[in-house]
Amino acid sequence: MHIRMGNLLFSELDLRAVLDNQIEQARREVDSCAEDYILNVSENDYINHLVSKFTVNVPQLGEPYMLDPEEVDVDVGSDPM
């Protein structure tokens, strides 16, 4: 699954589907490795590789804020209510 930068976050898929897909892709990568490779690769190096490849980067939100309230004039002359 490739998500383009211009897409709105989770506008096409929900978070659960995205996370499930990452887990499935990681499983497929491990399953596709030759047994000799798995037996001879450094466990820590392989784990670090999988984590860096399949980690989902969480968006960082800034501090919440509101603009200071201010009075505005609203023309309701054409509103029948």
C-alpha positions as CSV (number, residue, x, y, z in Angstrom):
1,M,0.0,0.0,0.0
2,H,1.4,3.4,-1.0
3,I,-0.1,6.5,0.5
4,R,0.7,9.7,-1.4
5,M,1.5,12.9,0.6
6,G,-1.4,14.8,-0.9
7,N,-4.0,12.4,0.5
8,L,-5.9,13.3,3.6
9,L,-4.9,11.2,6.6
10,F,-7.1,8.0,6.7
11,S,-9.5,9.5,4.1
12,E,-9.5,6.2,2.2
13,L,-8.6,3.6,4.8
14,D,-9.1,3.5,8.5
15,L,-6.2,3.3,11.0
16,R,-6.9,-0.4,11.8
17,A,-6.6,-1.4,8.1
18,V,-3.4,0.5,7.7
19,L,-1.9,-1.1,10.8
20,D,-3.1,-4.6,9.8
21,N,-1.5,-4.1,6.4
22,Q,1.8,-3.1,7.9
23,I,1.8,-6.3,10.1
24,E,0.9,-8.5,7.1
25,Q,3.7,-6.9,4.9
26,A,6.2,-7.5,7.7
27,R,5.1,-11.2,7.9
28,R,5.4,-11.6,4.2
29,E,8.9,-10.2,4.2
30,V,10.0,-12.6,6.9
31,D,8.3,-15.5,5.2
32,S,10.0,-14.7,1.9
33,C,13.5,-14.8,3.3
34,A,15.6,-17.9,2.7
35,E,16.1,-20.1,5.8
36,D,19.9,-19.8,5.5
37,Y,19.5,-16.0,5.6
38,I,17.3,-16.1,8.7
39,L,19.7,-18.4,10.5
40,N,22.8,-16.4,9.8
41,V,21.6,-12.8,10.0
42,S,22.1,-10.8,13.2
43,E,18.8,-10.9,15.1
44,N,19.1,-7.3,16.3
45,D,20.0,-6.1,12.8
46,Y,17.1,-7.9,11.2
47,I,14.7,-6.6,13.8
48,N,16.0,-3.0,13.4
49,H,15.5,-3.4,9.6
50,L,11.9,-4.6,9.9
51,V,11.1,-1.9,12.5
52,S,12.5,0.9,10.3
53,K,10.7,-0.5,7.2
54,F,7.3,-1.1,8.7
55,T,6.9,1.5,11.4
56,V,4.0,3.8,10.9
57,N,5.0,7.4,11.6
58,V,2.5,9.0,13.9
59,P,1.5,12.6,13.0
60,Q,2.6,15.1,15.7
61,L,0.0,17.6,16.6
62,G,0.8,21.1,17.9
63,E,-0.6,22.7,21.0
64,P,-4.3,23.3,20.7
65,Y,-5.3,27.0,20.5
66,M,-8.3,29.2,19.9
67,L,-8.4,32.7,18.6
68,D,-9.5,35.3,21.0
69,P,-13.3,35.9,20.7
70,E,-14.4,39.1,19.1
71,E,-17.7,40.7,18.3
72,V,-18.8,40.8,14.7
73,D,-21.8,42.4,13.0
74,V,-24.1,40.0,11.1
75,D,-26.8,41.4,8.8
76,V,-29.9,39.3,9.5
77,G,-32.3,41.7,7.8
78,S,-33.1,39.2,5.1
79,D,-33.7,36.3,7.5
80,P,-37.4,35.7,8.1
81,M,-36.8,34.2,11.5
